[in-house]
């Protein structure tokens, strides 16, 4: 029922309106009738009516003034004005006050009934909209966490190109407190089960996944906010938000220590190996997709294996020089060919050729032809450095140059160059194996001299004057291990030797072999040796019949 108040200074007309309709049939409860407008104004805040049916011309205060005051108590109040004056100004004033109707006296019953029906219909529509709005608000509130997760999934997958759109969406999802924060992306990846999961055991997958979600959120709870999202049950990601004034050095150390504990706890609980990829930091929300890609790149790098399950992107990131404004440089081509001569496969040659010709600079025949001549000249120079004549390997060398001059299809010249490099590689394999061995020897020497420092693969490669990817490919092709695997083995072997000395604390051993984080060192040591550093020391002391003190 809707509450209505009737106001008219003419008592006879007031009684007539009060009894004119069966108000209950119109969902109306008449909660007050007043012939004194000032008394009505006093009672309205107590009665809180939904409808006011009032005369306009009254002593002390007119109907318009009364309604204006009443609207202060209830802005949604609906009004029907009555007057015996067919005055245009009155009608216009009623319209200005958004009145439902303006009825002339004496009232015509049908007009009153029609007006009340329309007024109640407006109230019903408003109530339905309010109910719908409340319902939608409730649904939105209940779904807020899911909507936030979907937003971060879209943000990290490049769905936004405008920072204003991001800010508006974050405000809607009650995330605007993070607009100026420092951001870092973390992704954990679960290793596949050795045996397929049976349908009857599918619940374990759900348990493992949601347990890991909870662990990821709780372990990084020191962050201002942890925003989770996932692509599949094999991979779980989050954006970590920190205050913009956060000091990066202690923050990186804390994230590293937390990731170590996270890996240990998840592995121990669900009995599955996990790896953690961690991005660089940024203050730019539009860089969220880049940060997410960095965390994935860290997980997918070839530099690392299960020996080290925690990988920072900056450890594998190669220094980026300013890109050339036109084409590729002769030095870039020479470096690429030199790398292929040592460890290039058909696929790698194809990728190299595609990369050379991918620049928009090479859109004309003359520039394509110029690049091809440059590449063949560099191959010839590389061969001459080893005392090999180009014509010795390619008797019809003039024919090669003529094919470059007269090529008719883009594909043909790329195929020609690929074949030249492949045939040269086959010839060079026997000739150049010593170069690869020398590079491996140089890398091992750098590791022996720097293993006690937190050195990265890129820094090792820089010391031998090659790129990280090239150095790693050569090293793996000759030793069967990545540079990082060898570095880790070298450090662990040094640590095993130091742990035989009871006077050397485990934390000191970790630092002496290049690990600033004792927990991280212990995790890697156990994966490599099969025992924690403390257990390994006990075994060594016991075997040698010496006493043992608990140093840590």
N, C-alpha and C positions, 0 to 999 in steps of 0.2 A: 504494500500500500504506500502511496505517496501522500505526504502531508501538505495540506493547503490551508491558507489563511485568507479570510474574506474581510475587506475593509470598506465601509461606506458610512458617511456621516448621517445619511438618511436611514433611520431605523426601519421604516416600512420596506424600503427597497433592500435593505440588508437581510430582513427576514425572508423576503421573496427569493433572493438569490440562494439563501441557505437551504430553502426547501424546494428549489426549482427542479433538482435532479436527484435521483437515487445515487449519491456519490460513490457508494461502495461498488456499484456496478461499473464504475470507471476507474477502479483501483485507487480511489481517493478517500482519505480520511480528513475531514474538516476539523483541524485541531484548534481553531480559534476564529471567532467573529468579533469585529471591533467597529464601533461607530466613532470612537475617539482615536484618531491616527497617532497621536503622541503615545497613548497607552499601547497601541499595536506595536509601535517602534520599540518600546521597552520590552515587550514580550517576544518579539521575533528572535533575538539571540538565544532565548531559552527554548523556543518551539522548533527553531531551525526548519522552516517549511521548505518544500520543494517548489511550490507554486504560490504566488500571491495574486489574488483577484481583487483589484482595488479601484475605487473611484478616483477621479483626477482632482476635481475641484472640491476641496475640503478646507475647513478653517484651520488656522495655526500652521499647517504644513500640507502641501498638496501631494498628490499621488506620485508625481515624478521625484520629488525630494525624498519621500518616504522610501521609494524603491532604490534610489541611489544609496541611501544609508544601509538598506537591507542587503544590497549587493556586497557591501564591505564584509558582512558576516558570511555570506554564501555567494561567491561569484558565479556559481552554476544555477542560481535561482532563475526560474521561468516566471514571466509576468504577463497577466492579461489586464489591460486597462479598460475601465467603463467611464462613459461620460454622456451627458445629455447635450453636449455642445459638439456640433459637427464642424469643428474648427481644424483647418489645415495645419496650423502650428502645433496643435496637440498631437495630431496624427504623425507629423514629422518627428516630434520629440519622442513619441513612442517607438518609432522605427529606430531612432538614434540609440535608444536604450535596449534594442534587440528584443522588444516585446513580442510575445507570440501572437497577440491580436489586439485590436482596438474596437470595442463593442459600443454601439450607440444605445442609449436608453431612450425609451423603455426597451428592455432586453427582449429579443425575440428568442423563444425557447430553442428553436432549431439552430439558430446561430450560436447560442451558448453551448449547446450540445456538440456541434461540429468543432467549435474552438477547443473545448475541453478534450475531445477525442484526439485532435491533432497535438495538443500539448502533452497529453499522456503518451502518445506515440513517440514524441520526441524524447521524453524521459526514458521510455523503454529502449529506444535505439541507443541513447547515451549509456544506459546501464549495460546493454549488450556489448557495446564497444569497450566499456570499462572492464567488464568481465573478461573479454577477449584479451585486452591489454594486460590485465593482471595475470592471465593464464600464460601469455607469451613471455611476460617478464619472468614468471616462475620457471618456464621451460628454459629461457635464456640463462637464468641463474644456475639451474641444475646442470646445464650443458656448457657452462662457461669454461671449465677446465678442458673439455674436449675441443671446443672452438679455439681456445688458445693454442692447444697442441697442433691443430690443423693450420692455424695461422703461421706458426713457426716452421712447420713442414713446408708450406708454400714459400715463406720468406727464404728459407735455405735452399730452395730449389729454383730460385730466380723468378718467382711469379710477380714480383713488383719491380718497377723501373722508376717510380716516382717516390721521393722521400715523403712528400705530403700525403700520399695515399697510405704509406706505412704508418705515419703519425696518426692519421684519422682512424685507421683500423685498430691501432694499439689503444687509443683513447676509448673506443667503443668496447674493447675487450678488457678494459681496466688494467692496461699494461703501460700507460704513458709514463709511469715512474721510471721506466728503463730507457727512455729516449736518449739520454746523454751518457749512458753507462759504458764502461769498458766491456768488450765482448770477447769470448773465446769459445770455440767449438770443440766438443769431445765426442768421439764415436767409439763404441766398443763392438767388437765383432766376435761371434761365437764360432769356434771351429766345428765343422760338421761331425756328427756321430759316425763312428766307424761302421756301425750296423744300422740299417734303416729302422726308423721308429715305427713300431707296430701301432695299429689303430687303437688297441687297448691301452697303449702307453702314451697316447697323444696328450693326455692331461699333464704329463711331465713337462712337455714342451711349454705349455701355458704357464705352469708353475715356475719353470726356469726363467722364462721371459719376464714375468711380472715380479719375481723375486729380484732379478737383476735391475729392473726399473726402480724398485724400492731402494736397492743398495746404491745405485747411481745417484739418486736424489738425496739420500741421507748422508752419504759420504762427502758430497760436495755442498752440504748445507751451510758451510761457512761463506759461500757466495751470497750475494744479495738476492739472487734468484736462480733457480735451476729450471729451465724450460725444456721438457722432454719431447721427443718425437721419434718415429721409427718408420722405416721402409718395409721391413720384414721382421720375422721372428729371429733371424740370424744376425740382425744389426740394430743397435740402439744408439741414438744420438741425443745430444742436448746442447743448448747454448747456455753458457755460464755468464751471468751479469755481475759486474763488480763496480763499486763506486769509482768515478772517473779519476779520483786522486790516489788510487791504489798504487803502491810501489811494486813494479814488475819483478824485481829480483826475488824478494821473499815470496811473492805470489806464485811465481813459477816453481819455486822449491816446494811450496805447500801443495800445489796441484800435483807435482810429481810424486810426492810422498803419499798423497791421497790415492792416486791412481795405482800405486804399488799395493796399498792395503786392499783396494777394491778388487784387483786381480786375484790376490791371495784368497780373499773371502769368497768370491764367486766361484773360483776354481775348486776350493775346498768343499763348498756346499753343493754345487750341482755337478761336480766331477767332469767339467768340460773346460778345455783350454780357451782362454779369451785373450784378445789383443786390444790395446787402447791406442787410438790415434788422436793427437792433440794439435790444434791449429796454432797459428800466431795470434796476436791480439789486435783489436781494432776498436775505434770509437764510432765507426760508421755502420749504421744499420743496413745500408745498401750493400755492405761488404759481407753480410751474413752468409750469402751463398758461396762466396769465395772462401770464407773460414771453414764452412762445412766441407767444401771440396778439398781443402788442405788436410782436414782430419781424415778424409777417405784416402787421399794420396799417401799420407803417412802409413796407413794400414796396408796399402797395396804396393808399397815400394819393394824393390828387389834387394835393397841393401840389408834387410833385416829378416830374421827368422823367429821361430818360437823361443829362441834363447833370450831375446829381449822383447817382451810383450808390450812395452810402453814406448811409443815413438812420437817424438815432437816433429812437427813439420819443418821447423828451422834446422833440424839435424840433417835433413835430406835436401833442403832447398839449396839450389845452386845460385851463386851471386848473379844478379840480373844487371847487365850493362844496358845502356840506352840502345834501343834497337836502331838498325840503320834506316835512314830515311828512304833509301832506294836499294832495291835488290839485295843480294848477299855479297859479302866481301870475299876477296880471293883467299884471305886467311881462314874464313869459315869453311870454304870449300876444301882447302888443303887439310885443315884439321879433321874434317869429316872423312875424307878419303884415307888419311893416315890411320884413323880408327878402324875403318872398314878393312884395310889391308891386314890388320892383325886378327880381327874376330868377326868379320862381316858375313852374314848369311844372305840368301836370296831375298828374304823378306826385309832384312835390314837395308839392303841395297835399294830395294824398291821404295822403302820409307824415306831414305835419304834423297833419292831422286825426286820423289813427290814433294818433299819439303823444299828442295831447291827451287822447284818451279811453282810453288804455291803462292809466291808473292805476286801482288797485283802489278808489280813493276814489269813482270815478264808477260806482257799482253801482246807484244808485236813479234813478227817473225825475226826481225833483225836482233832484238834483244834475246830471244830464245837461241838464235844461232850463236850470238856472242857468248852466252852462258855455256853452251855446248863446247865451243872452242876453248874457253877457259878451263873447263873440266878436263878435256883431253890433254891440254898442255900441262896441267898439274900432274896428271897421271904419268905423262912422259918424264917430267922432272923428278917425280918420286922414284921412277924406275932408274933414271940416270944416277941418282944418289947411291944406288946399290950397284952401279956399274953395269946396268942392263940397258941395252938399246931398245927403244920402242919398236923398231922394225924387226928386232929379233923375236918379239912376242907377237907382233902383228905385221907379217910380211907385206900385206897390201895396205900399208899405212896411208898411202895417198888416196886409196879407195875410201877409207874412213873419213878423211877430211872432205872428200867430194860428196859423200852422203850427207854430211852436215850442211854443206852448201846448198844441196838440192833437195832437202827433205820436203815432203808434201803433206805429212800428217804429224800432228803434235805427238801422238802415241808412238810413232816410228822412231823419232829422235830420242824419246825417253827410253824406249826398249834398246836402242843401239848403245846408249851410254851405260845402261844397266849391264848389258852383255860385256862391254869393255871392262868395266870394274870387276865383274864376276870372274872373267878369264884371268885378269891380272891378279886377283886374290888367289886363285888356284895355283898360279905360277909362283906367287910370293909366299905361299904357306910354308914351303920348305926353306925359302930364303930368309924370311923374316921372323921365324920362330924365336930366334935369339933376342930380337927386340922386345918381344912380349916378356920373355924371361927376365930381361934387364929391368923392365918396368916393375914387374912383381918384386924383384930384389930391392928396388928403390923404395917401393911402398912398405915392404917389411922393415926396411931400415928406418923409415920415418916412424912407423909404429913402435919400434924398439926404443926410439929416442923420445917419443912423446906419449906413450901409453898412460903415464901417470897424470896427464892432463885430460880434461873433458873435451877431447878433440873429436870433431865430426868427420864424416867421410869426405865432405866437400873440402875441408881444411887439409886433410891428408892428400887429396888429389891435387890441390893447389900447390902443395910443396914439391910435387913431381911434375908440375906444369901441364897437367891434363885436366879435362872435365871429370866430374864425379862419375857420370854414367859411363864414359869411356874407360876410365880407370877400373871401375867395378867390373865391366864386361871382360876386360883383358884378364884381370885378376881371377875372376871366376872360371874363365875358359882354361886357364893353366893350372889353378890349384883346386878347382871344384868347390870353392867357397867364396862368399862375398867378402869384401874388405871388412865389413862390420863383424861378420862371423869370425874372421881371423883375429881382429882386434879384441873381440870378446874372449876368445880362447886364450890369446896371449895374456890378457889381464888375469883371467881365472888361474892360469898356470902360475903366474907370478904370485897371486894371492895364496894358492895352495902352498907354495914355498914359504911365504911369510907366516902362514898360520901354524907352521911347525915350530915357530918360536913363541913360547908361552908369554914372553914379556911384551909381545906386540898385541895391542887391543884390536878387536875386530873393526871398530870404527876407524882406527888408524890404518889398518890394512886396506879398507875400502878406499880411503883417501889416497893411499900410496899407489893404488892401481887405477885411479881415475874416476872413482865414484864418490860424489859428495853426499849422496843419500845412502845411509847404511841399509835401510830397508830394501831399497832398489838393488843394491849389491847382493844382499842375502837372497833375494828372489832369483836373480840371474845365476848366482853360484849354485843354488839348489837345483835349478833346471839343468845346469851343465854337469855338475858332479853327482847329483842325486842325494846330497846331504846339505844341511845348512852349514854355514861356516863354523858355528859352535860345535855341531855334531862331528864335523870333519876333524876339528882340532882334538876333540876327545879321543877319536879313533887313533889319530897319529900319536898322541901322548901315551895312550894305552899300549899301542904297538911298540913304542920305544921304551916302555917301562918307566916313564917319568911321572912326577906328580903333576897335578893339575889344579889351578885356582880358577874360580869363576871371576873373570875379569870384567864382565859386563852384566 
